[in-house]
Amino acid sequence: MTKHKDKPADRKTDPTPVGDDFVQPVPEGVIRLDQELSEAQLAAAQATDKYLRLAAEFDNYKKRSIKERTEAHIRAQADLVAKLVDALDDLARFAHVDPAQTDAKTIHDGVDMVERKVWKQLDAIGVTRIDQAGVPFDPNQHEAVTMAPAAAAAQDHTVGAILQPGYKIGDALIRPARVVVLNWQEAPPLPNTDDRVRLSDN
């Protein structure tokens, strides 16, 4: 008996229905995948280009901002020096007077005039001096150099003396004031009369 082998079914190139979908022929699937890959590569290239442009723009912005801040700082310093040069000229004149030919009052008045001139310009830009005693100690604007005993409890933790004034411009601290801080320590109670008598008996 000869066995009949089933002949393999002829392969068709047409889509074969599987459920509600169709299986695509291999060549069409490859073409579709190749097209999707090309689109993805194009999108990636566009995203990379956009990122590089944004990075370059941000780098230019940073450089421009640093340059503008530096120029603004230099202009502000130049403006301040321009306001002070007149007072510096006056100070130079008084620093080179002949003491033998100038009385002390003239020198004192000249230095006082220069100081007032300087402070007029500093006031105009918002500089203030921190030099008030008797106020509560504030670590944000005072530097405690030493402590001293307070005469009353109300003076505890207050500024007793200014050793070196501090300065602010607006709310920004330029230099803290170096101060003496008062510290109140209550004296120990005195022993009462009966205690003193008992101590003397011993």
HUFENDA-V454895 format. One line per field, one symbol per residue. phi: phi as a letter, one per 20 degrees, with the letter a starting at -180 (. if undefined). A space follows every 50 residues. Layout:
BEGIN
phi=???
END
This chain:
BEGIN
phi=.eeeeffffffdefgdfcmeddeffggfffffffffffffffffffffff fffffffffffffffffffffffffffffffffefffffffffffdfegf dcffffffffffffffffffffgfdnecedbeenegfcffcddfebdbfe ebffefmdeebdebfdbccmeefebffecedececfffffffgfffffff ff
END
